[in-house]
């Protein structure tokens, strides 16, 4: 820390004041129970991260809708029965002095649902199968390679159903309700997952958004889902509760999101009062 003295300085995220500038970004762990509830290993894991000295710990991939699930062991935030476990999880982080942040997510076309939804019915099979095979060969043994191929082929064959405008509003309401639960459970912030090619990015990208209504076409229309989502969440949690965003700035796919468009979205989110932007690049397909 002596080489980088600013890392130990406090950082204001009003109304919070972080003790230092070392934070733990979200990383999916698959530590929830099979029902999507908080488990003892999850409590231990996030408690140890906070005990290690990070001033802010982000819990990854809280599902706002089971239909958007990426794994049977994803953490669910879609029902009030999740609240007791979420309270214990927030407490396990906060007891060590770290700010507890819950990331909210919907997988969209990547979901392991029987009936995935997306802005447009763009299947994963439009991706590059050769690139999938090259990625598979990086697995260390044949058993893992076969598992990756089998899982990939299952996903490639599915075509997601396009969301109606009524369904879009329902999904945004699910995010808002999940954010309210996070606040009720004692979390200090929520983070909207707008990276890795998940639902908000699927609306932003021309590659996956081929709509001709108010949510497709121009950049202003393709940003609309994310900006409306942010506004709905802010309204649900009320003043004094920060909302951050995980933002993919480069999709690394032909016709996908690039830095120029991401900068415009980032400016809009900043003007709306986003507490922070956590930046990433790439999707599963890239």
Residue pairs with C-beta under 8 A, 6 or more apart in sequence:
1 7
1 8
6 21
7 20
7 21
7 22
8 20
8 21
9 20
9 21
10 17
10 18
10 19
10 20
11 17
11 18
11 20
11 21
11 55
12 18
13 56
13 99
13 189
13 242
13 275
13 276
14 242
14 275
15 240
15 242
16 99
16 188
16 189
16 242
18 55
18 56
18 99
19 55
19 97
20 53
20 55
21 55
22 53
22 54
22 55
23 54
23 55
23 56
23 57
23 58
24 49
24 54
24 56
24 57
24 58
24 98
25 58
25 278
26 58
26 59
26 60
26 61
26 103
26 191
26 193
26 246
27 60
28 60
28 61
28 70
28 71
28 74
29 42
29 45
29 60
30 71
30 73
30 74
31 39
31 41
31 42
31 45
31 73
32 38
32 39
32 42
32 73
32 74
32 75
32 76
33 39
33 73
34 72
34 73
35 76
36 63
36 66
36 69
36 72
36 73
36 74
36 75
36 76
36 82
37 75
37 76
37 82
37 85
38 75
38 82
38 85
38 86
38 88
38 89
42 75
42 89
43 88
43 89
43 92
44 92
46 57
46 59
46 89
46 92
46 93
47 92
47 93
47 95
47 96
49 57
49 93
49 98
50 57
50 92
50 93
50 94
50 95
50 96
50 97
50 98
50 100
51 96
54 98
55 97
55 98
55 99
56 98
56 99
56 101
56 189
57 93
57 98
57 99
57 100
57 101
58 101
58 102
58 103
58 191
58 278
59 75
59 89
59 93
59 100
59 101
59 102
59 103
59 187
60 75
60 103
61 70
61 74
61 75
61 103
61 105
61 193
62 74
62 75
62 76
62 77
62 102
62 103
62 104
62 105
62 178
62 182
63 69
63 70
63 74
63 75
63 76
63 77
63 78
63 105
63 106
63 178
64 77
64 78
64 104
64 105
64 106
64 171
64 174
64 175
64 177
64 178
65 78
65 106
65 171
65 174
66 76
66 78
66 113
67 111
67 113
67 115
67 116
67 117
68 105
68 106
68 107
68 108
68 111
68 113
68 117
68 199
69 107
69 111
69 112
69 113
70 105
70 107
70 110
70 111
70 112
71 112
72 112
76 82
77 86
77 102
77 104
77 178
77 181
77 182
78 174
78 177
78 178
80 181
82 181
83 181
83 184
83 185
86 102
86 181
86 182
86 185
86 186
86 187
87 185
87 186
89 100
89 185
90 100
90 102
90 185
90 186
90 187
90 188
91 186
93 99
93 100
94 100
94 186
94 188
99 188
99 189
100 186
100 187
100 188
100 189
101 187
101 188
101 189
101 190
101 191
101 244
102 182
102 185
102 187
102 189
102 190
102 191
103 190
103 191
103 192
103 193
103 246
104 175
104 178
104 179
104 182
104 190
104 191
104 192
104 193
104 233
105 193
105 198
105 199
106 171
106 174
106 175
106 198
106 199
107 113
107 116
107 198
107 199
108 116
108 117
108 118
108 119
108 160
108 198
108 199
108 202
109 116
109 117
109 118
109 122
109 123
109 124
109 160
109 202
109 208
110 116
110 124
110 155
110 197
110 198
110 284
111 117
115 161
116 158
116 160
116 161
117 160
117 161
117 162
117 163
117 167
117 171
118 160
118 161
118 162
118 163
118 199
118 202
118 208
119 162
119 163
119 202
119 203
119 208
119 209
119 210
119 211
119 215
119 216
119 225
120 162
120 208
120 209
120 210
120 211
120 216
121 159
121 160
121 161
121 162
122 159
122 160
122 207
122 208
122 210
123 156
123 157
123 158
123 159
123 160
124 155
124 156
124 158
124 285
125 156
125 157
127 156
127 285
128 285
129 156
131 285
132 149
132 152
132 156
133 149
135 148
136 145
136 148
136 149
136 152
137 145
139 145
139 148
162 211
163 171
165 213
165 214
165 215
168 215
168 225
171 199
172 225
172 228
172 229
172 232
173 232
175 192
175 229
175 232
175 233
176 232
176 233
176 235
176 236
177 236
178 190
179 190
179 233
179 236
179 237
179 243
180 236
180 237
182 190
182 237
183 190
183 237
183 238
183 241
188 242
189 241
189 242
189 243
189 244
189 275
190 233
190 237
190 241
190 243
190 244
191 243
191 244
191 245
191 246
191 278
192 200
192 226
192 229
192 230
192 233
192 243
192 244
192 245
192 246
193 200
193 246
194 200
194 201
194 204
194 226
194 245
194 246
194 247
194 248
195 201
195 246
195 247
195 248
195 278
195 280
196 248
196 280
196 282
196 283
196 284
197 205
197 208
197 248
197 251
197 283
197 284
197 285
199 225
200 225
200 226
200 229
201 208
201 248
201 251
201 257
201 283
202 208
202 209
203 209
203 215
203 222
203 223
203 224
203 225
203 226
204 222
204 223
204 225
204 226
204 257
204 261
204 265
205 222
205 251
205 253
205 255
205 256
205 257
206 222
206 255
206 256
207 251
207 253
207 254
207 255
207 256
209 215
209 216
209 222
210 216
211 217
211 221
213 221
214 221
214 224
215 221
215 222
215 224
215 225
216 222
219 261
219 264
223 264
223 265
223 268
226 265
226 269
227 265
227 268
227 269
227 272
230 243
230 245
230 269
230 272
230 274
231 272
233 243
234 243
234 272
234 273
237 243
242 275
242 276
243 273
243 274
243 275
244 274
244 275
244 276
244 277
244 278
245 269
245 274
245 276
245 277
245 278
246 278
246 280
247 262
247 265
247 266
247 269
247 277
247 278
247 279
247 280
248 257
248 262
248 279
248 280
248 281
248 282
248 283
249 257
249 259
249 262
249 263
249 266
249 279
249 280
249 281
250 257
250 258
250 259
250 262
250 281
250 282
251 257
251 258
251 281
251 282
251 283
251 286
252 281
252 282
252 283
252 286
253 283
253 285
253 286
256 283
256 286
266 277
269 277
270 277
